[in-house]
Every structure is written in C-alpha cells, then in structure tokens.
Amino acid sequence: MSIEQEISQTEEQGIPVLDVRGEICPYPMMQTNKELDEKNLTALEVLTDHPPALGTIPHEAMKRGYGCEIEEVRSGEWKISLFK
C-alpha cells in the first residue's frame, strides 16, 4: 500500500493526518504540538522524513498524555501514531 493510500484510509477512519514531510525541526514538533493543544484529539498520525522529529514529537506528545508508536513506512519516512 502506498503512503497516499494509507493516508486516505486513515482519514476515512476519522484519524487526522499531519504531513510535515520536507520540514525540519523545530517545525514538525511545533506543528504537532499546535494540533494537539488546539484540538481535542484522541488520535493523530504524523508523517515525517526528518529523523530528529522521531525524538521530539513523541516526547512532547507523551507530556500531553498521548501514547506513541513509530513505524517506518518507507526508507527515510516515518508515521508517528499518537493516541489517548
């Protein structure tokens, strides 16, 4: 399944997807924090291709009470699943 098909399937399930591929820190973490702080989300999937975001996004999300799973969806791209 392509990443675009996976995004579509996730959005159909009602889980918002934040695509920050192509962005470098601190933008991916700041954008994720904004989504989590401004919306009452029970889940959010973040797509990134910036390896440092794999440490900053989960850390900040966990401080907000979210669990986290990281999956490499293809070489150099990850999906960070945040959930309550």
C-alpha positions in Angstrom: 0.0 0.0 0.0 1.4 3.4 -0.9 1.7 6.2 1.7 -1.0 8.1 -0.1 -3.4 5.1 0.1 -2.5 4.7 3.8 -3.2 8.4 4.5 -6.6 8.2 2.7 -7.5 5.0 4.7 -6.5 6.7 8.0 -8.5 9.8 7.3 -11.6 7.7 6.3 -11.3 6.1 9.8 -11.6 9.6 11.3 -8.0 10.0 12.3 -6.4 13.2 11.3 -3.1 13.1 9.4 -0.5 15.8 9.8 2.0 15.7 7.0 5.3 17.5 7.9 7.5 15.8 5.4 10.1 18.2 4.0 10.1 20.3 7.1 12.9 20.4 9.6 13.0 20.9 13.4 11.6 22.6 15.2 8.6 22.9 12.8 7.4 19.3 12.9 7.3 19.3 16.7 5.7 22.8 16.9 3.0 22.0 14.3 2.2 18.7 16.1 2.0 20.5 19.5 -0.3 23.1 18.0 -2.7 20.3 16.6 -2.7 18.5 20.0 -3.2 21.7 22.0 -5.8 23.4 19.9 -8.0 20.4 19.0 -9.5 17.8 21.3 -7.9 14.8 19.5 -7.9 11.2 20.7 -5.5 10.3 17.9 -3.2 11.9 15.3 -0.9 10.5 12.7 2.2 12.5 11.9 4.2 11.8 8.7 7.8 12.9 8.8 11.1 12.4 6.9 13.2 14.3 9.5 14.9 11.8 11.9 15.2 14.3 14.8 11.4 14.6 14.9 11.3 10.9 16.0 12.6 12.0 19.4 11.0 15.4 19.8 7.4 14.7 18.7 6.9 11.5 20.9 8.5 13.3 23.9 6.2 16.3 23.7 3.1 14.2 22.9 3.7 12.0 26.0 3.9 15.1 28.2 0.4 15.8 26.9 -0.8 12.3 27.9 -0.6 10.6 24.5 0.8 7.2 23.7 3.1 6.8 20.7 4.0 4.3 18.1 6.6 4.9 15.3 6.6 3.0 12.0 8.9 3.4 9.1 6.6 3.5 6.1 9.4 3.6 3.6 13.1 4.3 3.6 13.6 7.6 5.3 9.9 8.3 6.1 8.0 7.5 9.3 4.5 7.6 10.6 4.2 8.6 14.2 0.8 7.4 15.6 -0.3 9.4 18.7 -3.3 8.2 20.7 -5.0 8.5 24.0 
